Structure formats: structure tokens, C-alpha cells
């Protein structure tokens, strides 16, 4: 359990961004799915499934960009020190 807590603490900002984006994404997905299908149940199912998968993907996408930014900063610092 400590690994989960540590990971949550280390990624607090990204998790908060993901959490705040989630309800917006559900609403947009529900509207689009209803517009496409005309079926309320299908739109609700799609609007809960797709944003949930997207929220997980978004978290890892942000982690990858964060890692790339740290790597670029380290490379720039190494070039300045050389």
C-alpha cells in the first residue's frame, strides 16, 4: 500500500488534472455519443467507458512528457557544464 501512496503523492498534480478533466470528458462523450447513436443507454455506456480509458491513458501520457522534459533539462545542463 505504501507504493500506491508514494506514487499518488509524487503525482498529485497530474492526478488532480486527470480528475478535473474526467467529468468534462464524460459530458462531452455523452453528448457526442447521443448525437451519433440517438440512444440514451448506449450514449451513457460509451460516455462512462471511453473517458475512463482516456483518463488512464492521459495519466501515462503526462508521465511520459514529464520524463521527457526532465531528460531534456538534464541534457541541457550537461551541455552547459561541458
C-alpha positions in Angstrom: 0.0 0.0 0.0 2.9 2.4 0.6 3.8 2.2 -3.1 0.3 3.4 -4.0 0.5 6.3 -1.5 4.0 7.3 -2.6 3.0 7.2 -6.3 -0.1 9.3 -5.5 2.0 11.9 -3.6 4.6 12.1 -6.3 2.0 12.6 -9.0 -0.5 14.7 -7.1 -0.8 17.5 -9.7 -1.2 15.0 -12.6 -3.8 13.1 -10.7 -5.7 16.3 -9.9 -5.6 17.4 -13.5 -6.8 14.0 -14.6 -9.6 14.1 -12.0 -10.8 17.5 -13.0 -10.7 16.6 -16.7 -12.7 13.4 -16.2 -16.2 14.9 -15.6 -15.8 17.3 -18.6 -14.8 14.4 -20.8 -17.8 12.3 -19.7 -20.2 15.2 -20.5 -18.7 15.7 -24.0 -18.6 12.0 -24.7 -22.2 11.6 -23.6 -23.3 14.4 -25.9 -21.3 13.1 -28.9 -22.4 9.5 -28.4 -26.1 10.6 -28.1 -25.8 12.7 -31.2 -24.3 9.7 -33.1 -26.5 6.9 -31.8 -29.7 8.6 -30.7 -29.8 6.0 -27.9 -29.6 7.2 -24.3 -28.4 3.9 -22.8 -25.7 3.5 -25.5 -24.5 7.1 -25.0 -24.4 6.7 -21.2 -22.4 3.4 -21.5 -20.0 4.9 -24.0 -19.6 8.1 -22.1 -18.5 6.2 -19.0 -16.3 3.6 -20.7 -14.4 5.8 -23.1 -13.4 8.6 -20.7 -12.3 6.1 -18.1 -9.9 4.6 -20.5 -8.8 8.0 -21.7 -8.2 9.2 -18.1 -5.8 6.3 -17.6 -4.1 7.0 -20.9 -3.9 10.7 -20.1 -2.1 10.0 -16.8 0.6 7.9 -18.6 0.8 10.4 -21.4 1.6 13.2 -18.9 4.1 10.9 -17.2 5.9 10.4 -20.5 6.0 14.1 -21.3 7.2 14.9 -17.7 10.0 12.3 -18.1 11.0 13.7 -21.5 11.1 17.3 -20.0 13.4 16.1 -17.2 15.6 14.3 -19.7 15.9 17.3 -21.9 16.7 19.5 -18.9 19.4 17.1 -17.8 20.9 17.1 -21.3 20.9 20.9 -21.4 22.5 21.1 -18.0 25.2 18.6 -19.1 25.9 20.6 -22.3 26.2 23.8 -20.2 28.6 22.1 -17.8 30.8 20.8 -20.6 
